[in-house]
Amino acid sequence: MRVVIATDDDAPVVGEVERLVRARGHEVARLAVGAWGGVAIDAAERVADGEADQGIVLCFTGTGVAMAANKIRGVRAALCVDAASAAGARRWNDANVLALSLRLLTSALAAEIVEAWLGTVYAGSERESLDAMTEVEAR
C-alpha cells in the first residue's frame, strides 16, 4: 500500500509514524513541511487521485488538517486520538486519511493508532451512509 504523510511541524513523532508505516511494509511518500491547510490538501489530493492509497496528516490539534483534507472530494479524513477510533474509522467509515494531533501523540500512542489504522479494513456495513456523503459531494 502507498501512504502519504504530511505535517505542518517536523516533530520527532512524525518520523516515528513514518517508521511504523514502513515497518509494516508500506511505501511512504513524506511531503515537505508546510502550512497545515496546504499540506493536508496536498496529501488528500494524492489519495483522491489514486497516487496514494491512504494518507496520514498531522498538526498541533489534528483538527485543521482533518478539516482541510475533508474538502477534497472522495476523501474521508478522521481525527483519531486512540486505536479504537482509528479502527472504527476504517471499519465503519472507510476512512482513507488519518488525522493526528501532534499535541497528544507519543511514540507509544502513535504505534497503537497506526497499527489499528493499517490493520483494519472496511467492513462494508455502512454503505448507505457513505453513499449519502458521496451524493452530497457530487452536488
Secondary structure as GFF3:
##gff-version 3
##sequence-region A 1 139
A	DSSP	beta_strand	2	7	.	.	.	ID=ss1
A	DSSP	alpha_helix	12	23	.	.	.	ID=ss2
A	DSSP	beta_strand	27	30	.	.	.	ID=ss3
A	DSSP	alpha_helix	36	48	.	.	.	ID=ss4
A	DSSP	beta_strand	54	59	.	.	.	ID=ss5
A	DSSP	alpha_helix	63	69	.	.	.	ID=ss6
A	DSSP	beta_strand	77	79	.	.	.	ID=ss7
A	DSSP	alpha_helix	83	93	.	.	.	ID=ss8
A	DSSP	beta_strand	97	101	.	.	.	ID=ss9
A	DSSP	alpha_helix	107	118	.	.	.	ID=ss10
A	DSSP	alpha_helix	127	138	.	.	.	ID=ss11
###
